[in-house]
Amino acid sequence: MIILGVILLVVGFVTGIAILWTIGIILAAIGLILWVLGAVGHAVGGRRHYW
């Protein structure tokens, strides 16, 4: 999810499409939150690790 967010950020920035930029920021933020939650030991989606 983080990688998809970064790809959308880059594509949105290069092409000037604002909606891709916005979706990229949202996906990257959610991916980072899930990654941090998994790293500190909280179960994410019923799993111990977020992969």
N, C-alpha and C positions, 0 to 999 in steps of 0.2 A: 504494500500500500504506500509505503514511503517512496519507493522507486517510481511508481506510477504518478504520484503527486509531483515529484521533481521533474519527470518527463513532461507532464502537463504544464508545469510552471515555465519550463524552457520553451516549449512550443507556443504557449500563450504569449510569452514575452517577445519571441522572434516574429510571430505573425501579427501581433497586436490585437489578438482576440481576448477580450477581457473576461469572458465566461470561463475560458480554459485556465486563465490565471487564477480566478477565484476558486474553481474546483480543485486545482492543483494545491493551493494553500490549504484548503479544507482537508483533502486527502493526506497531505503530508503531516498536518497537525494531528489528525486522528491516528495515523500510523505511529507517530512519535509517542502519543499518549499510551497506546496499546503496548508499544515496545517497553516503555518505562514501567508500566504496570506489571508486565511479564518479568522484567528484570528484577523487580523488588520482591517477587514471590507471590503476587496475587494471581489467582486463576483467571485467565482471559478466555471467554467462550467455553468454559468448562475444562480448559487445559491448563497445565501448570506453566507451559512455555508458549510464547507467541512466536510462531514461525509462519 
